[in-house]
Amino acid sequence: MAKLSVELERYFFEEERASDVKLTDILSLAGERIFGFLFIILALPSALPVPAPGYSVPFGILMFILAIQLIAGYKALWFPEKIMKGSIKLETVQKFLEKGIPWLKKIEALTHPRMTYVCTSLPGRVVIGVAIALMSIFMIIPIPGTNTLPAMGIFVTAFGLQENDGFISLVGLIICLIAGTMSTLIIFLGKEVIELIFNLIK
């Protein structure tokens, strides 16, 4: 099976595509690896160290819906028809992938199937689903500072899920725990207070 970065480069850069990319197009590319694949794609814009205004809320909602289905043990996913028919400009997708594929390749160099029960067992998938659902909620909340780290947690956790690498998923879950703690503090104390505390610690 080809690496995800290779498939994305081929699909979005080498092959001729329509000017708009629909969710159904991405689902056809995902094949059987639908959950991990979609989480990676949807988390990528907010996880990158570049501004991605306007994507964390809608993509967070999509990932929350997806996470609930992962928890419920769905094999095939369901989205409302309006979402399935929604589209995003090809050039927008390519812009994010140009920034994201180098990161994908770095993680791919570290991943291989291990501790697969974390990704394949029902308890493991439930824990992953709950973590991603919580991180998605933080992404949906329109407060600065609660988007990037939760998205990174989803991205890394999902990459392990995609590659059946339980170790990488566990690393992602640790990032989710840190992200959840930081986001909660930001919500209740404010970003400025958290930055002040860190500056005092330094």
C-alpha contacts under 8 A as a table, 3 or more apart, distances in Angstrom:
res1	aa1	res2	aa2	distance
2	A	6	V	6.45
2	A	7	E	6.47
3	K	6	V	5.29
3	K	7	E	6.37
3	K	108	E	7.53
4	L	7	E	5.11
4	L	8	L	6.13
4	L	104	L	7.76
5	S	8	L	5.18
5	S	9	E	6.12
5	S	101	I	5.83
5	S	104	L	6.13
5	S	105	K	6.33
6	V	9	E	5.19
6	V	10	R	6.16
7	E	10	R	5.15
7	E	11	Y	5.97
8	L	11	Y	5.11
8	L	12	F	5.82
8	L	13	F	7.71
8	L	97	L	7.99
9	E	12	F	5.59
9	E	13	F	5.30
9	E	14	E	6.56
10	R	13	F	5.66
10	R	14	E	4.73
10	R	15	E	6.08
11	Y	14	E	6.21
11	Y	15	E	5.54
11	Y	17	R	7.99
12	F	15	E	6.44
12	F	16	E	7.85
12	F	17	R	7.02
12	F	90	L	7.77
12	F	94	Q	6.71
13	F	16	E	7.67
13	F	94	Q	7.40
17	R	90	L	7.83
18	A	21	V	6.85
18	A	90	L	7.32
19	S	89	K	6.06
19	S	90	L	5.25
19	S	91	E	7.57
20	D	87	S	5.86
20	D	88	I	5.51
20	D	89	K	4.55
20	D	90	L	5.15
21	V	25	D	6.50
21	V	26	I	7.71
21	V	87	S	5.24
21	V	88	I	5.30
21	V	89	K	6.07
21	V	90	L	5.62
22	K	25	D	5.26
22	K	26	I	6.83
22	K	84	M	7.14
22	K	85	K	6.31
22	K	86	G	5.83
22	K	87	S	4.26
22	K	88	I	6.58
23	L	26	I	5.17
23	L	27	L	6.24
23	L	83	I	7.51
23	L	84	M	5.44
23	L	85	K	6.82
23	L	86	G	6.62
23	L	87	S	6.58
24	T	27	L	4.99
24	T	28	S	6.28
24	T	84	M	6.08
24	T	85	K	7.34
25	D	28	S	5.28
25	D	29	L	6.54
26	I	29	L	5.07
26	I	30	A	6.19
26	I	38	L	7.93
27	L	30	A	4.98
27	L	31	G	6.56
27	L	34	I	6.80
27	L	38	L	7.86
28	S	31	G	5.69
30	A	33	R	5.63
30	A	34	I	5.09
30	A	37	F	5.95
30	A	38	L	7.42
31	G	34	I	6.00
33	R	36	G	6.05
33	R	37	F	5.91
33	R	162	Q	6.24
34	I	37	F	5.24
34	I	38	L	5.96
34	I	76	A	7.90
35	F	38	L	5.41
35	F	39	F	6.17
35	F	66	L	7.28
35	F	70	L	7.34
35	F	158	A	7.83
35	F	161	L	7.97
35	F	162	Q	7.54
36	G	39	F	5.27
36	G	40	I	6.21
36	G	158	A	4.73
36	G	159	F	6.27
36	G	160	G	7.82
36	G	161	L	5.29
36	G	162	Q	4.39
37	F	40	I	5.29
37	F	41	I	6.33
37	F	158	A	7.34
37	F	159	F	7.70
37	F	162	Q	6.11
38	L	41	I	5.08
38	L	42	L	5.96
39	F	42	L	5.25
39	F	43	A	5.87
39	F	63	M	6.38
39	F	154	I	6.92
39	F	155	F	6.69
39	F	158	A	5.87
40	I	43	A	5.32
40	I	44	L	5.91
40	I	154	I	7.38
40	I	155	F	5.09
40	I	156	V	7.95
40	I	158	A	5.87
40	I	159	F	6.51
41	I	44	L	5.37
41	I	45	P	7.84
42	L	45	P	6.93
42	L	59	F	5.67
42	L	60	G	7.80
42	L	62	L	7.93
42	L	63	M	7.08
43	A	46	S	5.80
43	A	47	A	5.95
43	A	59	F	7.24
43	A	60	G	7.87
43	A	151	A	5.19
43	A	152	M	7.17
43	A	154	I	6.44
43	A	155	F	5.61
44	L	47	A	5.02
44	L	48	L	6.14
44	L	96	F	7.52
44	L	100	G	6.81
44	L	151	A	7.27
44	L	152	M	7.82
44	L	155	F	6.60
45	P	48	L	5.69
45	P	52	A	5.98
45	P	55	Y	7.14
45	P	56	S	7.88
45	P	96	F	6.06
46	S	49	P	7.90
46	S	50	V	7.97
46	S	51	P	7.66
46	S	52	A	5.93
46	S	55	Y	7.06
46	S	56	S	6.00
46	S	147	N	6.54
46	S	148	T	5.41
46	S	151	A	5.79
46	S	152	M	7.73
47	A	147	N	7.88
47	A	148	T	5.07
47	A	149	L	6.86
47	A	150	P	7.85
47	A	151	A	4.81
47	A	152	M	4.68
47	A	155	F	7.08
48	L	51	P	7.83
48	L	99	K	7.41
48	L	100	G	6.79
48	L	148	T	7.44
48	L	152	M	7.84
49	P	148	T	7.87
52	A	55	Y	6.20
52	A	56	S	7.64
53	P	56	S	7.21
54	G	57	V	6.70
54	G	58	P	7.63
55	Y	58	P	5.78
55	Y	59	F	5.79
55	Y	60	G	7.93
56	S	59	F	5.37
56	S	60	G	5.48
56	S	139	M	5.55
56	S	140	I	6.30
56	S	147	N	6.60
57	V	60	G	4.97
57	V	61	I	6.21
57	V	139	M	6.09
57	V	140	I	4.32
57	V	141	I	7.32
57	V	142	P	7.52
58	P	61	I	5.14
58	P	62	L	6.36
58	P	140	I	7.46
59	F	62	L	4.99
59	F	63	M	6.13
60	G	63	M	5.11
60	G	64	F	6.10
60	G	136	S	4.66
60	G	137	I	6.76
60	G	139	M	5.51
60	G	140	I	5.43
61	I	64	F	5.07
61	I	65	I	6.33
61	I	136	S	6.74
61	I	137	I	7.64
61	I	140	I	6.68
62	L	65	I	5.24
62	L	66	L	6.19
63	M	66	L	4.85
63	M	67	A	5.89
63	M	132	I	7.49
63	M	133	A	7.07
63	M	136	S	6.16
64	F	67	A	5.02
64	F	68	I	6.28
64	F	132	I	7.18
64	F	133	A	4.84
64	F	134	L	7.88
64	F	136	S	5.45
64	F	137	I	7.09
65	I	68	I	5.36
65	I	69	Q	6.59
65	I	79	F	7.75
65	I	133	A	7.97
66	L	69	Q	5.22
66	L	70	L	6.32
66	L	77	L	7.08
67	A	70	L	4.93
67	A	71	I	6.21
67	A	129	G	4.76
67	A	130	V	6.92
67	A	132	I	6.15
67	A	133	A	5.35
68	I	71	I	5.10
68	I	72	A	6.20
68	I	129	G	6.62
68	I	130	V	7.64
68	I	133	A	6.90
69	Q	72	A	4.94
69	Q	73	G	6.28
69	Q	74	Y	5.39
69	Q	77	L	6.72
70	L	73	G	5.19
70	L	74	Y	5.79
70	L	75	K	7.96
70	L	125	R	6.75
70	L	126	V	6.89
70	L	129	G	5.64
71	I	74	Y	7.70
71	I	125	R	6.51
71	I	126	V	4.55
71	I	127	V	7.78
71	I	129	G	5.16
71	I	130	V	6.85
72	A	126	V	7.71
73	G	122	L	7.31
74	Y	77	L	6.45
79	F	83	I	6.31
79	F	84	M	6.31
80	P	83	I	5.41
80	P	84	M	6.42
81	E	84	M	4.95
81	E	85	K	6.23
82	K	85	K	5.29
82	K	86	G	6.23
83	I	86	G	4.96
88	I	92	T	7.07
88	I	93	V	7.29
89	K	92	T	5.24
89	K	93	V	6.58
90	L	93	V	5.15
90	L	94	Q	6.16
91	E	94	Q	4.97
91	E	95	K	6.07
92	T	95	K	5.08
92	T	96	F	6.53
93	V	96	F	5.38
93	V	97	L	6.17
94	Q	97	L	4.98
94	Q	98	E	6.00
95	K	98	E	5.30
95	K	99	K	6.78
96	F	99	K	5.33
96	F	100	G	5.96
97	L	100	G	4.67
97	L	101	I	5.42
98	E	101	I	5.88
98	E	102	P	7.57
99	K	102	P	6.67
99	K	103	W	7.67
100	G	103	W	5.31
100	G	104	L	6.28
101	I	104	L	4.78
101	I	105	K	6.17
102	P	105	K	5.16
102	P	106	K	6.43
103	W	106	K	5.12
103	W	107	I	6.44
104	L	107	I	5.31
104	L	108	E	6.02
105	K	108	E	4.92
105	K	109	A	6.23
106	K	109	A	5.36
106	K	110	L	7.07
107	I	110	L	5.29
107	I	111	T	6.42
108	E	111	T	5.15
108	E	112	H	7.99
111	T	160	G	7.41
111	T	163	E	6.96
111	T	165	D	6.29
111	T	168	I	7.08
112	H	163	E	6.55
112	H	164	N	7.30
112	H	165	D	5.75
113	P	116	T	6.22
113	P	163	E	6.34
113	P	164	N	5.07
113	P	165	D	4.64
113	P	166	G	7.49
114	R	164	N	6.83
114	R	165	D	5.02
114	R	166	G	5.88
114	R	167	F	6.79
115	M	118	V	6.06
115	M	119	C	7.91
115	M	164	N	7.82
115	M	165	D	6.30
115	M	166	G	4.64
115	M	167	F	6.29
116	T	119	C	5.41
116	T	120	T	6.07
116	T	164	N	5.27
116	T	165	D	5.82
116	T	166	G	5.20
117	Y	120	T	4.95
117	Y	121	S	5.06
117	Y	124	G	6.82
117	Y	166	G	6.95
118	V	121	S	6.15
118	V	123	P	7.81
118	V	124	G	4.52
118	V	125	R	6.95
118	V	165	D	7.91
118	V	166	G	4.89
118	V	169	S	7.60
119	C	124	G	5.69
119	C	125	R	5.76
119	C	160	G	7.40
119	C	161	L	5.28
119	C	164	N	5.66
119	C	165	D	7.06
119	C	166	G	5.72
119	C	169	S	7.56
120	T	124	G	6.75
120	T	125	R	6.54
120	T	164	N	7.33
121	S	124	G	5.24
121	S	125	R	6.19
122	L	125	R	5.18
122	L	126	V	6.04
123	P	126	V	5.06
123	P	127	V	6.23
124	G	127	V	5.24
124	G	128	I	6.22
125	R	128	I	5.00
125	R	129	G	5.90
126	V	129	G	4.96
126	V	130	V	6.07
127	V	130	V	5.20
127	V	131	A	6.19
128	I	131	A	5.21
128	I	132	I	6.16
128	I	157	T	7.31
128	I	169	S	7.91
128	I	173	L	7.35
129	G	132	I	5.18
129	G	133	A	6.00
130	V	133	A	5.04
130	V	134	L	6.22
131	A	134	L	5.26
131	A	135	M	6.22
131	A	173	L	6.93
131	A	176	C	6.70
132	I	135	M	5.00
132	I	136	S	5.96
132	I	153	G	7.94
132	I	154	I	5.71
132	I	176	C	7.85
133	A	136	S	5.04
133	A	137	I	6.39
134	L	137	I	5.16
134	L	138	F	6.58
134	L	180	G	7.78
135	M	138	F	5.13
135	M	139	M	6.34
135	M	150	P	5.02
135	M	151	A	7.01
135	M	153	G	7.59
135	M	154	I	6.99
135	M	176	C	6.79
135	M	179	A	7.74
135	M	180	G	6.83
136	S	139	M	4.96
136	S	140	I	6.25
136	S	150	P	7.31
136	S	151	A	7.66
137	I	140	I	5.05
137	I	141	I	6.44
138	F	141	I	5.29
138	F	146	T	5.79
138	F	147	N	6.58
138	F	150	P	6.91
138	F	180	G	7.65
138	F	183	S	6.95
139	M	142	P	7.44
139	M	146	T	6.05
139	M	147	N	4.60
139	M	148	T	7.90
139	M	150	P	6.76
139	M	151	A	7.19
140	I	147	N	7.86
141	I	146	T	7.29
142	P	146	T	7.86
143	I	146	T	6.01
143	I	147	N	7.99
143	I	187	I	7.35
144	P	147	N	7.13
144	P	191	K	7.54
145	G	148	T	6.85
145	G	149	L	7.99
145	G	183	S	7.04
145	G	186	I	7.21
145	G	191	K	6.79
146	T	149	L	6.95
146	T	150	P	6.91
146	T	179	A	7.95
146	T	182	M	7.91
146	T	183	S	5.04
146	T	186	I	7.38
147	N	150	P	5.74
147	N	151	A	6.13
148	T	151	A	5.15
148	T	152	M	6.19
149	L	152	M	4.98
149	L	153	G	6.26
149	L	175	I	7.60
149	L	176	C	7.67
149	L	179	A	5.30
150	P	153	G	5.00
150	P	154	I	6.31
150	P	175	I	7.68
150	P	176	C	5.92
150	P	179	A	5.17
150	P	180	G	6.94
151	A	154	I	5.07
151	A	155	F	6.03
152	M	155	F	4.93
152	M	156	V	6.19
152	M	172	G	7.86
152	M	175	I	7.42
152	M	176	C	7.91
153	G	156	V	5.46
153	G	157	T	6.05
153	G	172	G	4.98
153	G	173	L	6.49
153	G	174	I	7.72
153	G	175	I	4.91
153	G	176	C	4.58
153	G	179	A	7.14
154	I	157	T	5.18
154	I	158	A	5.81
154	I	172	G	6.77
154	I	176	C	7.04
155	F	158	A	5.25
155	F	159	F	6.12
155	F	172	G	7.47
156	V	159	F	5.06
156	V	160	G	6.51
156	V	168	I	6.76
156	V	169	S	6.45
156	V	171	V	7.29
156	V	172	G	4.68
157	T	160	G	5.36
157	T	161	L	6.42
157	T	168	I	6.53
157	T	169	S	4.09
157	T	170	L	6.89
157	T	171	V	7.05
157	T	172	G	4.08
157	T	173	L	6.07
158	A	161	L	4.79
158	A	162	Q	5.97
158	A	169	S	6.73
158	A	172	G	7.80
159	F	162	Q	4.95
159	F	163	E	6.23
159	F	165	D	7.92
159	F	168	I	7.28
159	F	169	S	7.01
160	G	163	E	5.20
160	G	164	N	5.63
160	G	165	D	4.49
160	G	166	G	5.87
160	G	167	F	7.17
160	G	168	I	4.82
160	G	169	S	4.42
160	G	172	G	7.92
161	L	164	N	5.08
161	L	165	D	6.38
161	L	166	G	7.13
161	L	169	S	6.34
162	Q	165	D	7.71
165	D	168	I	5.57
165	D	169	S	6.47
166	G	169	S	4.97
166	G	170	L	6.12
167	F	170	L	5.10
167	F	171	V	6.36
168	I	171	V	5.02
168	I	172	G	6.21
169	S	172	G	4.87
169	S	173	L	6.17
170	L	173	L	4.91
170	L	174	I	6.32
171	V	174	I	5.15
171	V	175	I	6.40
172	G	175	I	5.00
172	G	176	C	6.18
173	L	176	C	4.80
173	L	177	L	6.20
174	I	177	L	5.01
174	I	178	I	6.32
175	I	178	I	5.10
175	I	179	A	5.94
176	C	179	A	4.88
176	C	180	G	5.89
177	L	180	G	5.11
177	L	181	T	6.23
178	I	181	T	5.17
178	I	182	M	6.13
179	A	182	M	5.14
179	A	183	S	5.89
180	G	183	S	5.17
180	G	184	T	6.01
181	T	184	T	5.24
181	T	185	L	6.29
182	M	185	L	5.17
182	M	186	I	6.18
183	S	186	I	4.99
183	S	187	I	6.12
184	T	187	I	5.11
184	T	188	F	6.31
185	L	188	F	5.30
185	L	189	L	5.54
185	L	190	G	7.08
185	L	194	I	7.26
186	I	189	L	5.26
186	I	190	G	4.45
186	I	191	K	4.92
186	I	193	V	7.88
186	I	194	I	6.58
187	I	190	G	5.70
187	I	191	K	7.71
189	L	193	V	6.07
189	L	194	I	7.08
190	G	193	V	5.51
190	G	194	I	6.62
191	K	194	I	5.20
191	K	195	E	6.19
192	E	195	E	5.13
192	E	196	L	6.11
193	V	196	L	4.99
193	V	197	I	6.21
194	I	197	I	5.10
194	I	198	F	6.29
195	E	198	F	5.14
195	E	199	N	6.13
196	L	199	N	5.06
196	L	200	L	6.21
197	I	200	L	5.12
197	I	201	I	6.25
198	F	201	I	5.00
198	F	202	K	6.20
199	N	202	K	5.08
